[in-house]
Amino acid sequence: MGVLKQDDGFSIIEALVSIIILGIIITLGVILIKGIYSHPKALLRGEAFILASQEIDHSIKSKVQNDTSYTNSVGNLTINRQLIPQGDLNKISVTVTFNSTKEDIVSFNVFDHK
């Protein structure tokens, strides 16, 4: 009977509790990753912000006077620029859209002197 009273290993209850905790952690991780990948706006927001900022900088520096629309190098984002004259100012409107869902990710409006 002395062999059964030794505490050298894990009991079945300790093993089951650790398996349950591990299962909960893995389940929460899968749910989090699935949520991130089901909302591409969250993943693409940084790239969309950079593209829109670059387009506004280009429009202001080169004093372009036409509208434009193009896609990024991967082809999943469309950048639309519209110039709207308002008196002695131009309103530069840049919108970045996700191509799959046609949702706007980022939209900026800036005023610049003609």
Wavefront OBJ file of the C-alpha trace (Angstrom):
o trace
v 0.000 0.000 0.000
v 2.971 2.307 0.342
v 3.251 2.544 -3.451
v -0.214 4.133 -3.822
v 0.555 6.919 -1.350
v 3.529 8.337 -3.252
v 3.044 11.766 -4.914
v 5.543 11.406 -7.723
v 3.139 11.843 -10.680
v 0.002 13.665 -11.725
v -3.447 12.532 -10.747
v -6.156 11.975 -13.355
v -8.022 15.053 -12.120
v -4.964 17.285 -12.561
v -4.442 15.944 -16.080
v -8.117 16.490 -17.009
v -8.092 20.059 -15.652
v -4.967 20.913 -17.644
v -6.508 19.400 -20.820
v -9.677 21.467 -20.296
v -7.663 24.677 -19.773
v -5.611 23.952 -22.887
v -8.815 23.330 -24.862
v -10.288 26.651 -23.723
v -7.129 28.534 -24.716
v -7.014 26.891 -28.156
v -10.737 27.539 -28.741
v -10.400 31.225 -27.842
v -7.337 31.534 -30.096
v -9.191 29.998 -33.049
v -12.176 32.289 -32.517
v -9.895 35.337 -32.375
v -7.993 34.403 -35.540
v -11.228 33.593 -37.384
v -12.642 36.984 -36.358
v -9.584 38.822 -37.638
v -9.588 37.045 -40.993
v -13.333 37.449 -41.470
v -12.937 41.245 -41.207
v -10.328 42.198 -43.793
v -10.859 45.871 -43.009
v -8.948 45.370 -39.792
v -5.987 43.827 -41.607
v -5.924 46.303 -44.494
v -6.571 49.524 -42.616
v -2.868 50.365 -42.197
v -2.066 49.801 -45.868
v -5.170 51.751 -46.918
v -4.177 54.677 -44.686
v -0.688 54.788 -46.216
v -2.026 54.624 -49.793
v -4.549 57.396 -49.143
v -1.902 59.599 -47.504
v 0.472 59.081 -50.439
v -2.273 59.948 -52.913
v -3.109 63.179 -51.071
v 0.575 64.131 -50.874
v 0.997 63.472 -54.591
v -2.116 65.504 -55.426
v -0.974 68.501 -53.399
v 2.648 68.465 -54.589
v 1.970 67.983 -58.296
v -1.225 70.108 -58.433
v -3.089 67.477 -60.458
v -6.422 68.560 -61.892
v -8.065 65.266 -62.792
v -9.784 62.386 -61.040
v -8.142 58.989 -60.910
v -8.806 55.431 -59.833
v -6.352 52.548 -59.580
v -5.662 49.375 -57.591
v -2.720 48.600 -55.329
v 0.015 46.164 -56.321
v -1.810 43.163 -54.839
v -5.122 44.139 -56.459
v -7.302 43.963 -53.359
v -7.665 47.729 -52.764
v -8.948 50.443 -55.097
v -7.842 54.037 -54.565
v -10.216 56.714 -55.904
v -9.270 60.387 -56.047
v -11.767 63.120 -56.883
v -10.998 66.816 -57.236
v -13.930 69.119 -56.589
v -13.371 72.853 -57.280
v -14.816 75.083 -54.550
v -14.033 78.738 -55.238
v -10.282 79.294 -54.975
v -9.822 75.891 -53.333
v -9.801 72.314 -54.565
v -11.369 69.660 -52.393
v -9.285 66.483 -52.734
v -11.333 63.442 -51.771
v -9.483 60.106 -51.540
v -11.323 56.878 -50.775
v -9.755 53.422 -50.453
v -12.170 50.547 -51.081
v -11.805 46.811 -50.475
v -12.464 45.152 -53.842
v -14.149 41.973 -52.581
v -16.897 43.640 -50.568
v -16.803 47.139 -52.109
v -16.596 48.558 -48.565
v -14.807 51.851 -47.929
v -11.880 51.309 -45.583
v -10.449 54.842 -45.425
v -11.780 58.145 -46.709
v -9.986 61.516 -46.526
v -11.048 65.008 -47.599
v -8.447 67.777 -47.863
v -8.667 71.338 -49.181
v -5.815 72.831 -51.214
v -5.272 76.165 -52.993
v -5.535 76.061 -56.766
l 1 2 3 4 5 6 7 8 9 10 11 12 13 14 15 16 17 18 19 20 21 22 23 24 25 26 27 28 29 30 31 32 33 34 35 36 37 38 39 40 41 42 43 44 45 46 47 48 49 50 51 52 53 54 55 56 57 58 59 60 61 62 63 64 65 66 67 68 69 70 71 72 73 74 75 76 77 78 79 80 81 82 83 84 85 86 87 88 89 90 91 92 93 94 95 96 97 98 99 100 101 102 103 104 105 106 107 108 109 110 111 112 113 114
